[in-house]
Amino acid sequence: MKQLLIIVLCMNSVWTYAQPRGILAQNQYTKEATFFKEFKRIQIETKTGERLVGRFQIIDDHTIFMDDENISVDNIVKMKSQSALSAIFSTSLLVLGVSVGIFAIEVGGIGAVFLAPAAILVFTAGIIIPVLGTSHPAYSWKYTIEGSDQGEQKEETNPVNTP
């Protein structure tokens, strides 16, 4: 019983001091910081103009893996959080707006007068929701990879020269 208690206490100290891995975006002017945890769904734009949406994984101090591609943090132009709930909600509103619009056309007459504006509002809300997220453009935000495994990876990738 005593050994089990010691093991649990040792594991608790490891869990307590573990730092989550992720990308720290810090504003260069206001020093405001946003932390994107690893495996969070984000949208990024690269220097080549490519837009990627999905969950990211950290490979090393300067590289992330997203959508079957290795992306250097230096090549990111813009980054923003993209929650799965907003994507689902946005799609649902778009489908609902189109459905109400089709129903308004089918009903015709005075019913269409009331249903058409509702369809346009719901459809517009479906378009606006993904745009509302806060963007972090690279010209005013600095991206760095933070995490507990960085020190171990530096030792592995930078071997010490022995005489």
N, C-alpha and C positions, 0 to 999 in steps of 0.2 A: 504494500500500500504506500509506503514511504517513497519507493522508487517511482511509482506512478505519479505521485504528487510532484516530485522533482522534474520528471519529464514534462508534465503539464505546465509547470512554471517556466521551464526553459523555452518551450514552444510559445508560451504567451509573450515572453520578452521579444522573441523574433517577430511575432505578429505585430506587437506594439510599435517597434522601431522600423518596420518596413515602410519604405516610401513608395507611393504609386509611381509608375512610369507614365510618361506622357510628354506632350509638347507644351512648353510655356511660351505664351505670346505676351510680350511686354511692350507697352506703348513707350516710345522713346521720348515723348514730350511730357506726358502726364504721369509716367511710371505706373500706370494702371496695368494689372496683369490678369490674364485669363489662362486657366490650365485645362488642356484637353487630355483627359485620361486615355490611356491605350485602349484600343478596341471600341472607342466612341465613334459614332457615325459623324463624319465631317464632309464638307465640300471644299476642295482646294482647286486653285487655278495655278498652272505652272507657267514658266517663262515662255514656253512654246505655244501657249494659248489653250492647252488641253485642260478640260474640266473633269475632275474625278469626284465621284460621290461614293462613300462607303466607309467601312470600318478600317482603321489603320493599325498597323503593328510596327513596333520599333525593332529595327535590325541592329543598328549601332548608334554611335553618338551623332551621326550626321545623316542617317538614312532611315526612311520609313518604307513599309511595304503596304501597297493599297491597290486594289483592282489588278492583281497579277503584275505589278510594276514596282520596281525599286525607285524611290523618289528622294533626291537629296533635299534637305531642308533649305539649302541655299537656292534651289530652283523654284520654291513656292512663292507666288506673287500675292495670292489672296487666300485666306482660310476663314471658314465660318462653320459653326455648329449646325448640323442638319439632323434633327431628331426624326426617328422613324414615325413617331406619333403625328408630327406635322405633315409628313408625306402621306400617311394614310388618310388623315383628316382632309387634306387638300384634294386628294383624288376623289374622296367621297363627295365633297362639295361640288366638284366639277361634274361628276356623274348625276348628282341630284339636280343641279342647275339645268343640265341638258334635258333631263327627264321631265322636269316641270315645264321647260320651254316647249318640248314636244307635246306635252299634255295641253298646254295653253293653245297651241295651234289646232289641236284636235277638237278642243271644246269650242273655240271660236266665240264670236259675239262678245257679250259683256264679261264673260268669264276670262277671256283672253286679256282684257284690259287690266284685270287685277293680277293675273298669274304671270304675265310677261315681265313686269318690273321685278317681281319676286324672283323669277328665274334669272334675270340679269344680275341681281344683287348676290344671289347664292353663287353663281358662276364666277363673278368677280372676286368674291371672298376666297374661292378656291384657287384663284390665280395669285392673290396678294399674300396668302399665308406663307408660302416658301420664301418670299422676298423679304419678309419682316426680320429675319435673323440678322444679328450684328455681324458685320464683316470686319476682318482684320487685315487690311492691305499692308503689304511688306514695306511700303515707303514710310510708314509711321509705326510699324510693329516689328519687333525683332523676335525671331523664332529660335528657341533652343530646346533640345531634348533633355528632359530631366528624368531621373530615376535612380533606383538603388543598384542596378547592375552596371552602371557606367564605369565605376572604378575597376571592377573585375575585367571588363572588356578592354579597357585601356592597357592593363597589364598584359593581356593576351596578345593584343595587336601591336604593341610597342615593346618588343623584347629588349632587355637590358644587354648592352654589349659588354662582354667580359673579356679581359685581356688574355 
